[in-house]
Amino acid sequence: MEFHLANFTVRKGQKVSGFLTLPFTDEGLPATIIYGEEDGDTVLITGGVHNAEYVGIEAVTGLARELEPKDVRGILILIHIVNINGFRARTVSVSREDGKNLNRVFPGSMDGTFTDKLAYFMEKELFSRINYYIDVHNGDWFEDLTPFIYSIGNAAPKTVAKAEEMAKRADVPFYVKSGIGSGGAYNYAGTLGVPSVLIERGCKGQWSEEEAEASRKDVRNILRYLGVLMTEPEPQRQVPVHMHHVHYLDSVKEGCWHPFKNAGDAVKKGECIGVLKDYFGNVIEEVRMREDAVILYQTISYSVPADSPLVAYGHYGECVDEIEEEAADQVPDDCMDHSHEANGKFFHGEHSHGEYGPHTHGGYDHQHHDDHDHAHHGDHVHNDYDGYSHPEEASDEYNNGETQQTDAENDK
């Protein structure tokens, strides 16, 4: 038996790596296809949809090297770097040819520019052949981010439910159900009936082997849950808690951003999480929380244009103190680490600081991001907001102002 994809022909029990040819350019995408020794489902795993998110790229590249056909039931399609041209050019989140964010243009078009055509290729040639999709991301160079995972929310109920179960196999503190159905790769795949998730881990344009291996572990455990990887499950220290509500906060004016918090921090209603100053050092906006929440990501860029993303935060229908107990109760039996108690330190310690080092700057600027065009729930990125004060002058009266907040969604 053989599997055909573009210029790849892979026989059962074989692993093939090379450059996947595209019909609209001489460029190719670094890819690996693993055809297992046993029949099963087909899973797409991608890195580099946002080309400067290096943890995801290294995670997928490592998986392609380590996984072997003898351990696979079905077919794995691994695209190491989707936006390879942007990677080579060191652009941030966008394609070199047209400056577009790939995670904003799905389903794409063969009559569009380079990025539109790439999205169209992925839909027609990849999404049409797969049963599941895992997209691996991290925070870009201007983003401080705490690990979490997105699952699709705008799809058929069975597809949404399967994606949620996939998300629960990730060793991260939170999962967010995205409410958008187009624009992003995994979102759009969901509307086609493909259960899909997007992993977020790492930030600030940096990567480490520890972070890449943590994302590889998440992918392996998801594949085991799907019955595609036949090795023993790895211990899961925590199960992500559903972040019911996600909001995105934008600046009203341009200026210099001074964040007071870090990604992963739990913050209280009324707490000031940062200020925007003008070019003379005067406070022109103060950002205060309208509810108790957890900061998922924020910009670390000192320079902030008007109407640009600052912070994405999420909250539950319960108090923060109840989250640890809830997470421990939700660990699936097949993933439970029986040698350790479930670790509920969601807001500090290894999750908010340990993986990236101290976050001294806050804020979130997601041009892609995430996954990031939002409609209503969180897929990363930036949108409208309700909920801040924007005073003209610094004072204790900032709380009376209003900030732009939205429940929009943009995945990275």
Secondary structure as the mmCIF struct_conf table of DSSP 4:
data_model
#
loop_
_struct_conf.conf_type_id
_struct_conf.id
_struct_conf.beg_label_comp_id
_struct_conf.beg_label_asym_id
_struct_conf.beg_label_seq_id
_struct_conf.end_label_comp_id
_struct_conf.end_label_asym_id
_struct_conf.end_label_seq_id
STRN STRN1 GLU A 2 LEU A 5
TURN_TY1_P TURN_TY1_P1 ALA A 6 ASN A 7
STRN STRN2 PHE A 8 ARG A 11
TURN_TY1_P TURN_TY1_P2 LYS A 12 GLY A 13
STRN STRN3 LYS A 15 THR A 21
TURN_TY1_P TURN_TY1_P3 PRO A 23 PHE A 24
BEND BEND1 ASP A 26 ASP A 26
STRN STRN4 GLY A 28 TYR A 35
BEND BEND2 GLU A 37 GLU A 37
STRN STRN5 GLU A 38 GLY A 47
BEND BEND3 VAL A 49 HIS A 50
TURN_TY1_P TURN_TY1_P4 ASN A 51 ALA A 52
HELX_RH_AL_P HELX_RH_AL_P1 TYR A 54 GLU A 66
HELX_RH_3T_P HELX_RH_3T_P1 PRO A 69 ASP A 71
STRN STRN6 VAL A 72 VAL A 72
STRN STRN7 ARG A 73 ILE A 79
BEND BEND4 HIS A 80 HIS A 80
BEND BEND5 VAL A 82 ASN A 83
HELX_RH_AL_P HELX_RH_AL_P2 ILE A 84 ALA A 89
TURN_TY1_P TURN_TY1_P5 ARG A 90 ARG A 90
BEND BEND6 VAL A 92 VAL A 94
TURN_TY1_P TURN_TY1_P6 ARG A 96 ASP A 98
HELX_RH_3T_P HELX_RH_3T_P2 LEU A 102 ARG A 104
BEND BEND7 VAL A 105 VAL A 105
STRN STRN8 PHE A 106 PHE A 106
TURN_TY1_P TURN_TY1_P7 PRO A 107 PRO A 107
TURN_TY1_P TURN_TY1_P8 MET A 110 ASP A 111
BEND BEND8 GLY A 112 GLY A 112
HELX_RH_AL_P HELX_RH_AL_P3 PHE A 114 PHE A 121
HELX_RH_PI_P HELX_RH_PI_P1 MET A 122 LEU A 126
HELX_RH_3T_P HELX_RH_3T_P3 PHE A 127 ARG A 129
BEND BEND9 ASN A 131 ASN A 131
STRN STRN9 TYR A 132 HIS A 137
TURN_TY1_P TURN_TY1_P9 TRP A 141 PHE A 142
STRN STRN10 GLU A 143 LEU A 145
STRN STRN11 PHE A 148 ILE A 152
BEND BEND10 ASN A 154 ALA A 155
HELX_RH_AL_P HELX_RH_AL_P4 PRO A 157 ALA A 167
TURN_TY1_P TURN_TY1_P10 LYS A 168 ARG A 169
BEND BEND11 ALA A 170 ALA A 170
BEND BEND12 VAL A 172 PRO A 173
STRN STRN12 PHE A 174 SER A 178
BEND BEND13 SER A 182 SER A 182
STRN STRN13 GLY A 183 GLY A 183
BEND BEND14 GLY A 184 GLY A 184
HELX_RH_AL_P HELX_RH_AL_P5 ALA A 185 THR A 191
TURN_TY1_P TURN_TY1_P11 LEU A 192 GLY A 193
STRN STRN14 SER A 196 GLU A 200
TURN_TY1_P TURN_TY1_P12 LYS A 204 GLY A 205
HELX_RH_AL_P HELX_RH_AL_P6 GLU A 209 TYR A 225
TURN_TY1_P TURN_TY1_P13 LEU A 226 GLY A 227
BEND BEND15 VAL A 228 VAL A 228
STRN STRN15 LEU A 229 LEU A 229
BEND BEND16 THR A 231 THR A 231
HELX_LH_PP_P HELX_LH_PP_P1 GLU A 232 PRO A 235
STRN STRN16 GLN A 236 GLN A 236
BEND BEND17 ARG A 237 ARG A 237
HELX_LH_PP_P HELX_LH_PP_P2 PRO A 240 PRO A 240
STRN STRN17 VAL A 241 HIS A 242
STRN STRN18 HIS A 245 ASP A 250
BEND BEND18 VAL A 252 LYS A 253
STRN STRN19 GLY A 255 PRO A 259
BEND BEND19 LYS A 261 LYS A 261
TURN_TY1_P TURN_TY1_P14 ALA A 263 GLY A 264
STRN STRN20 ALA A 266 VAL A 267
TURN_TY1_P TURN_TY1_P15 LYS A 269 GLY A 270
STRN STRN21 CYS A 272 LYS A 277
TURN_TY1_P TURN_TY1_P16 TYR A 279 PHE A 280
BEND BEND20 GLY A 281 GLY A 281
STRN STRN22 VAL A 283 ARG A 288
BEND BEND21 ARG A 290 GLU A 291
STRN STRN23 ALA A 293 THR A 299
BEND BEND22 TYR A 302 TYR A 302
STRN STRN24 SER A 303 VAL A 304
TURN_TY1_P TURN_TY1_P17 ALA A 306 ASP A 307
STRN STRN25 PRO A 309 HIS A 315
BEND BEND23 GLY A 317 GLU A 318
HELX_RH_3T_P HELX_RH_3T_P4 VAL A 320 GLU A 322
HELX_RH_AL_P HELX_RH_AL_P7 ILE A 323 ASP A 329
TURN_TY1_P TURN_TY1_P18 GLN A 330 GLN A 330
TURN_TY1_P TURN_TY1_P19 ASP A 333 CYS A 335
STRN STRN26 MET A 336 MET A 336
TURN_TY1_P TURN_TY1_P20 HIS A 338 SER A 339
BEND BEND24 HIS A 340 HIS A 340
HELX_LH_PP_P HELX_LH_PP_P3 GLU A 341 ASN A 343
BEND BEND25 PHE A 347 HIS A 348
HELX_RH_AL_P HELX_RH_AL_P8 GLY A 349 GLY A 349
HELX_RH_PI_P HELX_RH_PI_P2 GLU A 350 GLY A 354
TURN_TY1_P TURN_TY1_P21 GLU A 355 TYR A 356
STRN STRN27 TYR A 364 TYR A 364
BEND BEND26 GLN A 367 HIS A 368
TURN_TY1_P TURN_TY1_P22 HIS A 369 ASP A 371
STRN STRN28 ASP A 373 ASP A 373
BEND BEND27 ALA A 375 HIS A 377
BEND BEND28 ASP A 379 VAL A 381
STRN STRN29 HIS A 382 HIS A 382
STRN STRN30 TYR A 385 ASP A 386
STRN STRN31 SER A 389 SER A 389
BEND BEND29 GLU A 392 GLU A 393
BEND BEND30 SER A 395 SER A 395
HELX_RH_3T_P HELX_RH_3T_P5 ASP A 396 ASN A 400
BEND BEND31 GLY A 401 GLY A 401
STRN STRN32 GLN A 404 THR A 406
#
